[in-house]
């Protein structure tokens, strides 16, 4: 998947995560994460973000994520949606999540 | 209402939708937003019980912020009920008061009152919320699924049902009191006189209503149960009558209400839990109750029922309280005109209290008068009711069954307005 522009998904509500993706040509995936459960789950959240991007075939991106205690499934869904929006694909398949 | 499960996608999509609704309101009013939702674990986010609790709590929010509320928007999604208030207060002050509402009752724990500042940022609470199961910081337990979903769901269910039990019992007592103080009521005890009753007055009725609170709570609990033990309900009804009689010094003030309100509370609890139709549910409870109490001693209603083949309280209950529903519809249609609702009830009810005391003549008289007064200009009805009251006192007749149905109508209007 090719990112064309900045894409955002998520909210600041509890149990959610706000993910902003920016396209990059090189440098791999750079993640700036802040989380209400950073100490306990920061690494895991980062890993889920990375894995989801890899699955989508996105090798380079800068990710800004503000987490409010989202579960893994929520993190995955938000990253996917942000990516689809950044890739300018309107009709993404919710069922694929 | 059909209770539906919701998906993660729906929940996530709806959160974004909610965020956009908040932004729209901020742009329009340039004021902070109080965004209210329920925080319900599991995949069922909306039941009549959840809607009821939310509506009651929104009443508290409206009470707290009163004149500071500039605009209000409410919606119900499969993901749960939502309300947005545009409030003319500083976001800090707003958040503080919202946290107070969240914290001051157990059920407040299931309420999310988010404050969104005019720049779109969310105000966070100083103290993190606590886990429903262990009381520790919730973010950690929730992220790690520390206690399993079943335990969290069960804790939330306990909080919701305990709240509903207390609230419904209070509202039932309140409905009996509102019926009692409504004035003028023909032949019945009211604020003007004791009607055609020599053994009771308004004070006695109010005190009798209070004596039924625990029984009403018990009825709600019965309705919430998976396989309710109806013999326990029958016994509770008999106990409630005893409590009432000891409170009133032996006067039968609310026997009809013990029966009708008790059954409807069972029905409404069942509806709150699993949807369907509370009127049909209470008819079901009435049928089972009738079977369980077949050998019960006679009541005035039973004697008259046999003599006139008249409906009475039992038929009302078995049919899902059509007359009380009619009264509730009259309340809604008239924006809460209680005398109008009473007249709508009187015009059609086959009131066994009237039949017992005055036979068919009494019933015909009351029904005809009710129809005549309903045809009048609304502002002339009160005087006509005062005259009718005097005539009922002279005839020594009193529509006690109608009074019970009016109390039930008042209760229905408060508890299941969505079905009127």
Interface residues (C-beta under 8 A of the other chain):
Chain A: X9 X10 X11 X12 X13 X14 X15 X16 X36 X37 X40 X41 X68 X69 X70 X71 X73 X74 X77 X78 X81 X94 X97
Chain B: X8 X9 X12 X15 X16 X18 X19 X39 X112 X114 X121 X122 X128 X129 X138 X139 X140 X142 X143 X144 X145
